[in-house]
Amino acid sequence: MGMSHGYTGAATDEAESLRTIDRALGLGVTYIDTAEIYGPYTNEELVGRALKGRRDQVVVATKFGLISHPGVGPGTPDSSPDQRAAGAGG
């Protein structure tokens, strides 16, 4: 599913992405995979909004270590303690 630039390179429609996740959950999907590099953090924030009130229904996996922040080349490796803390929201 192309819900961030990480897949399509095109702009995304948040409402459509939220509807897609809602439909997937309604059809029985119980695992959602995301990553910091799909944003940064944009895709994870989208998934968080989509799962509001239903977080206990799914397993969420997220990956870190390749960053896409402005000023840093896409896919730059960084698994430093500071980067791990940022990816964990703190």
Secondary structure in CASP SS format (residue, H / E / C, confidence):
PFRMAT SS
TARGET T0000
AUTHOR 0000-0000-0000
METHOD secondary structure of the structure
MODEL  1
M C 1.00
G C 1.00
M C 1.00
S C 1.00
H H 1.00
G H 1.00
Y H 1.00
T H 1.00
G C 1.00
A C 1.00
A C 1.00
T C 1.00
D C 1.00
E H 1.00
A H 1.00
E H 1.00
S H 1.00
L H 1.00
R H 1.00
T H 1.00
I H 1.00
D H 1.00
R H 1.00
A H 1.00
L H 1.00
G H 1.00
L C 1.00
G C 1.00
V C 1.00
T C 1.00
Y E 1.00
I E 1.00
D E 1.00
T E 1.00
A E 1.00
E H 1.00
I H 1.00
Y H 1.00
G C 1.00
P C 1.00
Y C 1.00
T H 1.00
N H 1.00
E H 1.00
E H 1.00
L H 1.00
V H 1.00
G H 1.00
R H 1.00
A H 1.00
L C 1.00
K C 1.00
G C 1.00
R C 1.00
R H 1.00
D H 1.00
Q H 1.00
V C 1.00
V E 1.00
V E 1.00
A E 1.00
T E 1.00
K E 1.00
F C 1.00
G C 1.00
L E 1.00
I E 1.00
S C 1.00
H C 1.00
P C 1.00
G C 1.00
V C 1.00
G C 1.00
P C 1.00
G C 1.00
T E 1.00
P E 1.00
D C 1.00
S C 1.00
S C 1.00
P H 1.00
D H 1.00
Q H 1.00
R H 1.00
A H 1.00
A H 1.00
G H 1.00
A C 1.00
G C 1.00
G C 1.00
END
